Amino acid sequence: MRSRVQPDPPAFGRASRRGLADESADRIREAILAGEVPPGGPLREVELAAALGVSRGSVREGLWILEREGLVRSAWHRGTSVIDITPEDVREVYAVRAALDRLAAITARETATENHLAELDALVAAMAAEIAGTPAGARLVALDIAFHDAVYTAAANRRLTEAWRAVRSQVHLFQLRRVALGFAHYRARVVDEHRELAALLRSGDRDTVARTAEEHVNSAHRGLLADLP
């Protein structure tokens, strides 16, 4: 009786490679959002690989992830860099965000549980505590983004959340730029605006919730454009 020849195993890629790419993307994103690489700043594969202790291939894949998020751009013979923040970029991103936030808010108004609403209240309280102490713009922006993450979670619409995640990193970067250019204006409004939205998600009518969510984004849009060089 002839023995069967075992087929070769499928040629799957190494799982650790994808893990390192994701980890690289996370670390590079954190550096960008911490201001360590400014808008328009270069991202060199060799330097990043050495700093992160990974291969250039992992860095390259990580940069592709960030490019899909819209946080970096690549150009032939010019390498990869953090996106520059132009008025056109601001108009496009905030137009998309206004539409998404409006839909997220009116959906969350119907689907939010008491736990969701309590999380929003806690984030507003954390913003107020930050303002009462020695406020740092980066920490306030992180709380701001976390608040909107929580609204999308409360909306419980997977595709809507995926659409938000597609622009989230850009929004975070733009909000940091807004704070850098006009912190006093942002600091004066951030708590009241988010407290109002949290209250409306609990008891507001649909039209008021939609209008407030959209105006919240438009206010940020106008503030950044007014200060942008």
DRENPA-3360 file (N, C-alpha, C; in nm, 2 decimals, always signed):
BEGIN
1 = MRSRVQPD = +0.08/-0.12/+0.00/+0.00/+0.00/+0.00/+0.09/+0.12/+0.00 ~ +0.06/+0.21/-0.10/+0.15/+0.33/-0.11/+0.11/+0.43/+0.00 ~ +0.21/+0.49/+0.05/+0.19/+0.60/+0.15/+0.14/+0.73/+0.08 ~ +0.06/+0.80/+0.14/+0.01/+0.93/+0.08/+0.12/+1.03/+0.10 ~ +0.13/+1.11/+0.00/+0.23/+1.23/+0.01/+0.15/+1.34/+0.07 ~ +0.20/+1.39/+0.18/+0.13/+1.50/+0.24/+0.16/+1.63/+0.17 ~ +0.05/+1.71/+0.14/+0.07/+1.83/+0.07/+0.14/+1.94/+0.15 ~ +0.21/+2.02/+0.08/+0.28/+2.13/+0.15/+0.18/+2.22/+0.22;
9 = PPAFGRAS = +0.21/+2.27/+0.34/+0.12/+2.36/+0.41/+0.10/+2.49/+0.34 ~ -0.01/+2.55/+0.35/-0.04/+2.68/+0.29/+0.07/+2.78/+0.33 ~ +0.11/+2.87/+0.23/+0.21/+2.97/+0.26/+0.15/+3.10/+0.33 ~ +0.11/+3.08/+0.45/+0.06/+3.20/+0.52/+0.17/+3.29/+0.56 ~ +0.14/+3.42/+0.57/+0.24/+3.52/+0.62/+0.25/+3.50/+0.77 ~ +0.36/+3.55/+0.82/+0.39/+3.54/+0.97/+0.30/+3.64/+1.04 ~ +0.23/+3.59/+1.14/+0.14/+3.67/+1.22/+0.21/+3.78/+1.29 ~ +0.33/+3.76/+1.34/+0.41/+3.86/+1.42/+0.44/+3.98/+1.33;
17 = RRGLADES = +0.45/+3.96/+1.20/+0.48/+4.07/+1.11/+0.37/+4.17/+1.12 ~ +0.25/+4.12/+1.10/+0.13/+4.21/+1.11/+0.12/+4.28/+1.24 ~ +0.15/+4.21/+1.35/+0.15/+4.27/+1.48/+0.25/+4.38/+1.50 ~ +0.37/+4.36/+1.44/+0.47/+4.47/+1.45/+0.43/+4.59/+1.37 ~ +0.36/+4.56/+1.25/+0.32/+4.68/+1.17/+0.21/+4.76/+1.25 ~ +0.12/+4.69/+1.31/+0.02/+4.76/+1.39/+0.08/+4.84/+1.51 ~ +0.18/+4.77/+1.57/+0.25/+4.83/+1.69/+0.33/+4.96/+1.64 ~ +0.39/+4.94/+1.52/+0.46/+5.06/+1.47/+0.37/+5.17/+1.44;
25 = ADRIREAI = +0.25/+5.14/+1.38/+0.15/+5.24/+1.35/+0.11/+5.31/+1.48 ~ +0.08/+5.23/+1.58/+0.04/+5.29/+1.71/+0.14/+5.39/+1.76 ~ +0.27/+5.35/+1.76/+0.38/+5.43/+1.82/+0.40/+5.56/+1.74 ~ +0.39/+5.54/+1.61/+0.41/+5.66/+1.52/+0.30/+5.76/+1.54 ~ +0.18/+5.70/+1.54/+0.06/+5.79/+1.57/+0.07/+5.86/+1.70 ~ +0.11/+5.79/+1.80/+0.12/+5.86/+1.93/+0.22/+5.97/+1.93 ~ +0.33/+5.95/+1.86/+0.44/+6.05/+1.84/+0.38/+6.18/+1.77 ~ +0.31/+6.15/+1.66/+0.25/+6.26/+1.59/+0.15/+6.34/+1.67;
33 = LAGEVPPG = +0.06/+6.27/+1.74/-0.04/+6.34/+1.82/+0.02/+6.40/+1.95 ~ +0.14/+6.36/+1.99/+0.21/+6.42/+2.10/+0.29/+6.54/+2.05 ~ +0.29/+6.57/+1.92/+0.36/+6.69/+1.87/+0.51/+6.66/+1.84 ~ +0.55/+6.54/+1.86/+0.69/+6.51/+1.84/+0.73/+6.52/+1.69 ~ +0.64/+6.50/+1.60/+0.66/+6.52/+1.46/+0.55/+6.62/+1.41 ~ +0.59/+6.74/+1.37/+0.49/+6.84/+1.34/+0.42/+6.82/+1.21 ~ +0.31/+6.88/+1.18/+0.24/+6.87/+1.05/+0.34/+6.91/+0.94 ~ +0.35/+6.83/+0.84/+0.44/+6.85/+0.73/+0.58/+6.78/+0.76;
41 = GPLREVEL = +0.60/+6.74/+0.88/+0.73/+6.68/+0.92/+0.76/+6.55/+0.85 ~ +0.89/+6.52/+0.82/+0.92/+6.39/+0.75/+0.92/+6.27/+0.84 ~ +0.89/+6.15/+0.78/+0.89/+6.03/+0.86/+0.98/+5.93/+0.78 ~ +1.10/+5.92/+0.83/+1.20/+5.84/+0.75/+1.20/+5.69/+0.80 ~ +1.19/+5.60/+0.71/+1.18/+5.46/+0.75/+1.30/+5.41/+0.83 ~ +1.42/+5.45/+0.79/+1.54/+5.40/+0.85/+1.55/+5.45/+1.00 ~ +1.52/+5.58/+1.02/+1.52/+5.63/+1.15/+1.41/+5.57/+1.24 ~ +1.29/+5.56/+1.19/+1.18/+5.50/+1.26/+1.21/+5.36/+1.30;
49 = AAALGVSR = +1.27/+5.28/+1.21/+1.29/+5.14/+1.24/+1.40/+5.13/+1.35 ~ +1.50/+5.21/+1.35/+1.60/+5.21/+1.45/+1.54/+5.25/+1.59 ~ +1.45/+5.35/+1.59/+1.39/+5.40/+1.71/+1.30/+5.30/+1.77 ~ +1.22/+5.23/+1.69/+1.12/+5.14/+1.73/+1.17/+5.00/+1.75 ~ +1.29/+4.97/+1.70/+1.35/+4.84/+1.71/+1.28/+4.73/+1.63 ~ +1.23/+4.77/+1.51/+1.17/+4.68/+1.42/+1.23/+4.70/+1.28 ~ +1.18/+4.61/+1.19/+1.24/+4.62/+1.05/+1.18/+4.73/+0.98 ~ +1.24/+4.77/+0.87/+1.19/+4.87/+0.78/+1.06/+4.83/+0.72;
57 = GSVREGLW = +1.04/+4.70/+0.70/+0.92/+4.65/+0.64/+0.80/+4.67/+0.73 ~ +0.82/+4.65/+0.86/+0.72/+4.67/+0.96/+0.68/+4.82/+0.97 ~ +0.78/+4.91/+0.96/+0.76/+5.05/+0.96/+0.68/+5.09/+0.84 ~ +0.72/+5.03/+0.72/+0.65/+5.07/+0.60/+0.51/+5.03/+0.60 ~ +0.48/+4.91/+0.66/+0.34/+4.87/+0.67/+0.26/+4.96/+0.77 ~ +0.33/+5.00/+0.88/+0.27/+5.08/+0.97/+0.23/+5.22/+0.91 ~ +0.32/+5.27/+0.83/+0.30/+5.40/+0.76/+0.18/+5.39/+0.66 ~ +0.17/+5.27/+0.60/+0.05/+5.25/+0.51/-0.08/+5.25/+0.59;
65 = ILEREGLV = -0.08/+5.20/+0.71/-0.20/+5.21/+0.80/-0.23/+5.35/+0.83 ~ -0.13/+5.43/+0.86/-0.15/+5.57/+0.89/-0.19/+5.65/+0.77 ~ -0.15/+5.61/+0.65/-0.19/+5.68/+0.53/-0.33/+5.65/+0.50 ~ -0.38/+5.53/+0.53/-0.52/+5.50/+0.51/-0.61/+5.58/+0.61 ~ -0.55/+5.61/+0.73/-0.62/+5.70/+0.82/-0.62/+5.85/+0.78 ~ -0.54/+5.88/+0.68/-0.53/+6.02/+0.64/-0.43/+6.10/+0.72 ~ -0.35/+6.03/+0.81/-0.26/+6.11/+0.90/-0.13/+6.14/+0.84 ~ -0.09/+6.06/+0.74/+0.04/+6.08/+0.67/+0.02/+6.07/+0.52;
73 = RSAWHRGT = +0.11/+6.13/+0.44/+0.11/+6.12/+0.30/+0.24/+6.08/+0.24 ~ +0.23/+6.00/+0.13/+0.35/+5.95/+0.07/+0.35/+6.01/-0.08 ~ +0.47/+6.05/-0.12/+0.49/+6.10/-0.26/+0.61/+6.04/-0.32 ~ +0.61/+6.01/-0.44/+0.72/+5.95/-0.51/+0.84/+6.04/-0.51 ~ +0.95/+5.99/-0.47/+1.08/+6.06/-0.46/+1.08/+6.16/-0.34 ~ +0.97/+6.17/-0.27/+0.97/+6.27/-0.16/+0.95/+6.20/-0.02 ~ +0.92/+6.07/-0.02/+0.91/+6.00/+0.10/+0.77/+6.03/+0.17 ~ +0.77/+6.00/+0.29/+0.64/+6.01/+0.37/+0.65/+6.12/+0.47;
81 = SVIDITPE = +0.54/+6.19/+0.49/+0.54/+6.30/+0.59/+0.41/+6.31/+0.66 ~ +0.40/+6.37/+0.77/+0.28/+6.40/+0.84/+0.20/+6.49/+0.75 ~ +0.07/+6.48/+0.74/-0.01/+6.57/+0.66/+0.01/+6.72/+0.70 ~ +0.02/+6.80/+0.60/+0.02/+6.95/+0.63/-0.13/+6.99/+0.65 ~ -0.15/+7.09/+0.73/-0.29/+7.13/+0.76/-0.32/+7.25/+0.68 ~ -0.39/+7.24/+0.57/-0.42/+7.35/+0.49/-0.57/+7.38/+0.51 ~ -0.61/+7.50/+0.47/-0.76/+7.54/+0.48/-0.84/+7.44/+0.40 ~ -0.80/+7.39/+0.29/-0.88/+7.29/+0.22/-0.89/+7.16/+0.29;
89 = DVREVYAV = -0.78/+7.11/+0.36/-0.79/+7.00/+0.44/-0.89/+7.02/+0.56 ~ -0.89/+7.13/+0.62/-0.98/+7.16/+0.73/-1.12/+7.16/+0.68 ~ -1.15/+7.23/+0.57/-1.29/+7.23/+0.52/-1.34/+7.09/+0.49 ~ -1.26/+7.01/+0.43/-1.30/+6.87/+0.39/-1.33/+6.78/+0.51 ~ -1.23/+6.78/+0.60/-1.24/+6.69/+0.72/-1.36/+6.74/+0.81 ~ -1.37/+6.86/+0.83/-1.48/+6.91/+0.92/-1.62/+6.90/+0.86 ~ -1.62/+6.90/+0.73/-1.75/+6.88/+0.66/-1.80/+6.74/+0.68 ~ -1.70/+6.64/+0.66/-1.73/+6.50/+0.69/-1.77/+6.48/+0.83;
97 = RAALDRLA = -1.69/+6.54/+0.92/-1.71/+6.52/+1.06/-1.85/+6.57/+1.11 ~ -1.89/+6.69/+1.05/-2.02/+6.75/+1.09/-2.13/+6.65/+1.06 ~ -2.12/+6.59/+0.94/-2.23/+6.50/+0.90/-2.23/+6.37/+0.99 ~ -2.11/+6.32/+1.02/-2.10/+6.20/+1.10/-2.15/+6.23/+1.24 ~ -2.10/+6.34/+1.30/-2.14/+6.37/+1.44/-2.29/+6.40/+1.45 ~ -2.35/+6.46/+1.35/-2.49/+6.48/+1.35/-2.57/+6.35/+1.36 ~ -2.53/+6.26/+1.27/-2.60/+6.13/+1.27/-2.57/+6.05/+1.40 ~ -2.44/+6.06/+1.45/-2.41/+5.98/+1.57/-2.49/+6.04/+1.69;
105 = AITARETA = -2.51/+6.17/+1.70/-2.58/+6.23/+1.81/-2.73/+6.19/+1.81 ~ -2.79/+6.20/+1.69/-2.94/+6.17/+1.69/-2.96/+6.02/+1.70 ~ -2.87/+5.94/+1.66/-2.88/+5.80/+1.69/-2.86/+5.76/+1.83 ~ -2.75/+5.82/+1.89/-2.73/+5.80/+2.03/-2.84/+5.84/+2.12 ~ -2.91/+5.95/+2.08/-3.02/+6.00/+2.16/-3.13/+5.89/+2.18 ~ -3.14/+5.80/+2.08/-3.24/+5.69/+2.09/-3.18/+5.56/+2.15 ~ -3.05/+5.54/+2.14/-3.00/+5.41/+2.18/-2.91/+5.42/+2.31 ~ -2.87/+5.54/+2.36/-2.78/+5.55/+2.47/-2.84/+5.49/+2.60;
113 = TENHLAEL = -2.77/+5.41/+2.67/-2.81/+5.36/+2.80/-2.77/+5.45/+2.91 ~ -2.81/+5.43/+3.03/-2.77/+5.51/+3.14/-2.62/+5.50/+3.16 ~ -2.56/+5.39/+3.14/-2.41/+5.37/+3.15/-2.34/+5.46/+3.05 ~ -2.39/+5.46/+2.92/-2.33/+5.55/+2.82/-2.34/+5.69/+2.86 ~ -2.46/+5.74/+2.91/-2.48/+5.88/+2.95/-2.39/+5.91/+3.07 ~ -2.37/+5.82/+3.16/-2.29/+5.84/+3.28/-2.14/+5.86/+3.24 ~ -2.10/+5.78/+3.13/-1.96/+5.79/+3.08/-1.94/+5.93/+3.02 ~ -2.04/+5.98/+2.95/-2.03/+6.12/+2.89/-2.02/+6.22/+3.00;
121 = DALVAAMA = -2.10/+6.21/+3.11/-2.10/+6.30/+3.22/-1.96/+6.30/+3.29 ~ -1.90/+6.18/+3.30/-1.77/+6.16/+3.37/-1.66/+6.23/+3.28 ~ -1.67/+6.22/+3.15/-1.57/+6.29/+3.07/-1.58/+6.44/+3.07 ~ -1.71/+6.49/+3.08/-1.72/+6.63/+3.10/-1.66/+6.68/+3.23 ~ -1.69/+6.60/+3.34/-1.63/+6.63/+3.47/-1.48/+6.63/+3.46 ~ -1.42/+6.54/+3.39/-1.28/+6.53/+3.38/-1.22/+6.66/+3.30 ~ -1.30/+6.70/+3.20/-1.26/+6.83/+3.13/-1.26/+6.94/+3.23 ~ -1.37/+6.95/+3.31/-1.38/+7.06/+3.40/-1.27/+7.06/+3.51;
129 = AEIAGTPA = -1.23/+6.94/+3.55/-1.12/+6.93/+3.65/-0.99/+6.97/+3.59 ~ -0.97/+6.93/+3.46/-0.85/+6.97/+3.39/-0.84/+7.13/+3.38 ~ -0.95/+7.19/+3.35/-0.96/+7.34/+3.34/-0.93/+7.40/+3.47 ~ -0.98/+7.34/+3.58/-0.97/+7.40/+3.71/-0.82/+7.39/+3.76 ~ -0.75/+7.30/+3.71/-0.61/+7.28/+3.75/-0.51/+7.36/+3.67 ~ -0.41/+7.29/+3.62/-0.32/+7.36/+3.52/-0.35/+7.29/+3.39 ~ -0.44/+7.35/+3.31/-0.48/+7.28/+3.19/-0.38/+7.26/+3.08 ~ -0.37/+7.14/+3.03/-0.28/+7.11/+2.92/-0.37/+7.09/+2.80;
137 = GARLVALD = -0.33/+7.15/+2.69/-0.41/+7.14/+2.57/-0.42/+7.00/+2.52 ~ -0.31/+6.92/+2.52/-0.31/+6.78/+2.47/-0.41/+6.70/+2.55 ~ -0.41/+6.71/+2.68/-0.50/+6.63/+2.77/-0.65/+6.67/+2.74 ~ -0.67/+6.80/+2.72/-0.81/+6.84/+2.70/-0.86/+6.78/+2.56 ~ -0.77/+6.79/+2.46/-0.81/+6.73/+2.33/-0.83/+6.58/+2.34 ~ -0.75/+6.51/+2.42/-0.77/+6.37/+2.44/-0.90/+6.34/+2.50 ~ -0.95/+6.42/+2.60/-1.08/+6.40/+2.66/-1.19/+6.44/+2.56 ~ -1.17/+6.54/+2.48/-1.26/+6.58/+2.38/-1.29/+6.46/+2.28;
145 = IAFHDAVY = -1.18/+6.40/+2.23/-1.19/+6.29/+2.14/-1.26/+6.17/+2.21 ~ -1.22/+6.14/+2.33/-1.28/+6.03/+2.41/-1.43/+6.05/+2.42 ~ -1.47/+6.18/+2.44/-1.62/+6.21/+2.45/-1.69/+6.17/+2.33 ~ -1.63/+6.20/+2.21/-1.70/+6.17/+2.09/-1.69/+6.02/+2.05 ~ -1.58/+5.96/+2.09/-1.57/+5.81/+2.08/-1.69/+5.75/+2.16 ~ -1.72/+5.80/+2.28/-1.83/+5.75/+2.36/-1.97/+5.77/+2.30 ~ -1.98/+5.88/+2.23/-2.11/+5.91/+2.16/-2.13/+5.81/+2.05 ~ -2.02/+5.78/+1.97/-2.03/+5.68/+1.87/-2.06/+5.54/+1.92;
153 = TAAANRRL = -2.00/+5.51/+2.04/-2.02/+5.38/+2.10/-2.17/+5.37/+2.14 ~ -2.22/+5.48/+2.20/-2.36/+5.48/+2.24/-2.46/+5.47/+2.12 ~ -2.42/+5.52/+2.00/-2.50/+5.51/+1.88/-2.51/+5.36/+1.84 ~ -2.42/+5.28/+1.87/-2.42/+5.13/+1.84/-2.45/+5.10/+1.69 ~ -2.38/+5.18/+1.60/-2.39/+5.15/+1.46/-2.25/+5.13/+1.41 ~ -2.22/+5.00/+1.38/-2.08/+4.96/+1.35/-2.03/+5.04/+1.23 ~ -2.10/+5.05/+1.12/-2.05/+5.12/+1.01/-2.03/+5.27/+1.03 ~ -2.12/+5.33/+1.11/-2.10/+5.47/+1.15/-1.97/+5.49/+1.23;
161 = TEAWRAVR = -1.94/+5.39/+1.32/-1.82/+5.40/+1.40/-1.70/+5.38/+1.31 ~ -1.71/+5.30/+1.21/-1.60/+5.28/+1.12/-1.57/+5.40/+1.04 ~ -1.68/+5.47/+1.00/-1.66/+5.60/+0.92/-1.59/+5.70/+1.01 ~ -1.63/+5.71/+1.14/-1.57/+5.80/+1.23/-1.42/+5.77/+1.25 ~ -1.39/+5.64/+1.26/-1.25/+5.60/+1.28/-1.16/+5.63/+1.16 ~ -1.22/+5.64/+1.04/-1.15/+5.68/+0.92/-1.10/+5.82/+0.92 ~ -1.17/+5.91/+1.00/-1.12/+6.05/+1.00/-1.07/+6.09/+1.14 ~ -1.08/+5.99/+1.24/-1.06/+6.03/+1.38/-0.92/+6.08/+1.40;
169 = SQVHLFQL = -0.82/+6.02/+1.34/-0.68/+6.06/+1.37/-0.66/+6.20/+1.31 ~ -0.72/+6.23/+1.19/-0.71/+6.37/+1.14/-0.78/+6.47/+1.22 ~ -0.89/+6.44/+1.27/-0.97/+6.53/+1.36/-0.88/+6.55/+1.49 ~ -0.82/+6.45/+1.54/-0.74/+6.47/+1.66/-0.62/+6.56/+1.63 ~ -0.55/+6.54/+1.52/-0.44/+6.63/+1.48/-0.49/+6.77/+1.46 ~ -0.60/+6.79/+1.40/-0.65/+6.92/+1.37/-0.69/+6.99/+1.50 ~ -0.75/+6.92/+1.59/-0.79/+6.98/+1.72/-0.66/+7.02/+1.80 ~ -0.56/+6.94/+1.79/-0.43/+6.98/+1.85/-0.38/+7.11/+1.79;
177 = RRVALGFA = -0.39/+7.12/+1.66/-0.35/+7.24/+1.59/-0.43/+7.36/+1.63 ~ -0.56/+7.34/+1.65/-0.65/+7.44/+1.69/-0.61/+7.49/+1.83 ~ -0.58/+7.40/+1.92/-0.54/+7.44/+2.06/-0.41/+7.52/+2.05 ~ -0.32/+7.47/+1.97/-0.18/+7.54/+1.97/-0.20/+7.68/+1.92 ~ -0.29/+7.70/+1.83/-0.31/+7.84/+1.77/-0.40/+7.93/+1.85 ~ -0.50/+7.87/+1.93/-0.59/+7.95/+2.00/-0.64/+7.88/+2.13 ~ -0.55/+7.85/+2.22/-0.59/+7.77/+2.34/-0.70/+7.84/+2.42 ~ -0.68/+7.97/+2.44/-0.78/+8.05/+2.53/-0.92/+8.03/+2.48;
185 = HYRARVVD = -0.94/+8.04/+2.35/-1.07/+8.02/+2.29/-1.13/+7.88/+2.31 ~ -1.04/+7.78/+2.29/-1.08/+7.64/+2.31/-1.12/+7.62/+2.45 ~ -1.03/+7.66/+2.54/-1.05/+7.64/+2.69/-1.18/+7.70/+2.74 ~ -1.21/+7.81/+2.68/-1.33/+7.88/+2.73/-1.46/+7.81/+2.69 ~ -1.45/+7.73/+2.59/-1.58/+7.67/+2.53/-1.59/+7.52/+2.55 ~ -1.48/+7.45/+2.57/-1.48/+7.30/+2.56/-1.57/+7.24/+2.66 ~ -1.57/+7.28/+2.79/-1.66/+7.22/+2.89/-1.80/+7.24/+2.86 ~ -1.84/+7.37/+2.84/-1.98/+7.40/+2.82/-2.04/+7.34/+2.70;
193 = EHRELAAL = -1.97/+7.33/+2.59/-2.02/+7.27/+2.47/-2.05/+7.12/+2.49 ~ -1.95/+7.05/+2.55/-1.97/+6.91/+2.57/-2.08/+6.88/+2.68 ~ -2.08/+6.97/+2.78/-2.19/+6.95/+2.88/-2.33/+6.96/+2.82 ~ -2.34/+7.06/+2.73/-2.47/+7.09/+2.67/-2.51/+6.96/+2.58 ~ -2.41/+6.91/+2.51/-2.44/+6.80/+2.42/-2.48/+6.68/+2.50 ~ -2.41/+6.65/+2.61/-2.44/+6.54/+2.70/-2.58/+6.55/+2.75 ~ -2.62/+6.67/+2.80/-2.75/+6.69/+2.85/-2.86/+6.67/+2.74 ~ -2.83/+6.72/+2.62/-2.93/+6.70/+2.52/-2.95/+6.56/+2.48;
201 = LRSGDRDT = -2.84/+6.48/+2.48/-2.86/+6.34/+2.45/-2.94/+6.26/+2.55 ~ -2.95/+6.32/+2.67/-3.04/+6.26/+2.77/-3.18/+6.31/+2.76 ~ -3.21/+6.43/+2.72/-3.35/+6.48/+2.73/-3.39/+6.58/+2.61 ~ -3.30/+6.60/+2.52/-3.33/+6.70/+2.41/-3.41/+6.64/+2.30 ~ -3.48/+6.72/+2.22/-3.55/+6.68/+2.11/-3.46/+6.65/+1.99 ~ -3.50/+6.58/+1.89/-3.42/+6.53/+1.79/-3.35/+6.65/+1.71 ~ -3.43/+6.75/+1.67/-3.38/+6.86/+1.59/-3.28/+6.94/+1.67 ~ -3.30/+6.96/+1.80/-3.20/+7.04/+1.88/-3.07/+6.96/+1.89;
209 = VARTAEEH = -3.08/+6.83/+1.91/-2.96/+6.75/+1.93/-2.88/+6.75/+1.80 ~ -2.95/+6.74/+1.68/-2.88/+6.74/+1.55/-2.82/+6.87/+1.53 ~ -2.89/+6.98/+1.56/-2.84/+7.12/+1.53/-2.72/+7.15/+1.62 ~ -2.73/+7.11/+1.75/-2.62/+7.13/+1.84/-2.49/+7.05/+1.81 ~ -2.51/+6.93/+1.77/-2.39/+6.84/+1.73/-2.32/+6.90/+1.61 ~ -2.40/+6.95/+1.51/-2.34/+7.00/+1.39/-2.27/+7.14/+1.42 ~ -2.34/+7.22/+1.50/-2.28/+7.35/+1.53/-2.15/+7.33/+1.62 ~ -2.14/+7.23/+1.70/-2.02/+7.20/+1.78/-1.90/+7.18/+1.68;
217 = VNSAHRGL = -1.93/+7.11/+1.58/-1.82/+7.09/+1.48/-1.79/+7.21/+1.40 ~ -1.89/+7.28/+1.36/-1.87/+7.40/+1.28/-1.80/+7.51/+1.36 ~ -1.82/+7.52/+1.49/-1.75/+7.61/+1.57/-1.60/+7.58/+1.57 ~ -1.57/+7.45/+1.59/-1.43/+7.41/+1.58/-1.37/+7.44/+1.44 ~ -1.44/+7.42/+1.34/-1.40/+7.45/+1.20/-1.37/+7.60/+1.19 ~ -1.46/+7.68/+1.23/-1.44/+7.83/+1.22/-1.32/+7.87/+1.30 ~ -1.31/+7.82/+1.42/-1.20/+7.86/+1.51/-1.06/+7.83/+1.45 ~ -1.05/+7.71/+1.39/-0.92/+7.67/+1.34/-0.89/+7.75/+1.21;
225 = LADLP = -0.99/+7.77/+1.12/-0.96/+7.84/+1.00/-0.92/+7.99/+1.03 ~ -0.98/+8.04/+1.14/-0.95/+8.18/+1.17/-0.81/+8.20/+1.22 ~ -0.75/+8.10/+1.28/-0.62/+8.11/+1.33/-0.51/+8.05/+1.24 ~ -0.55/+7.97/+1.15/-0.46/+7.90/+1.06/-0.38/+8.00/+0.98 ~ -0.24/+7.99/+0.98/-0.16/+8.08/+0.90/-0.19/+8.06/+0.75;
% end
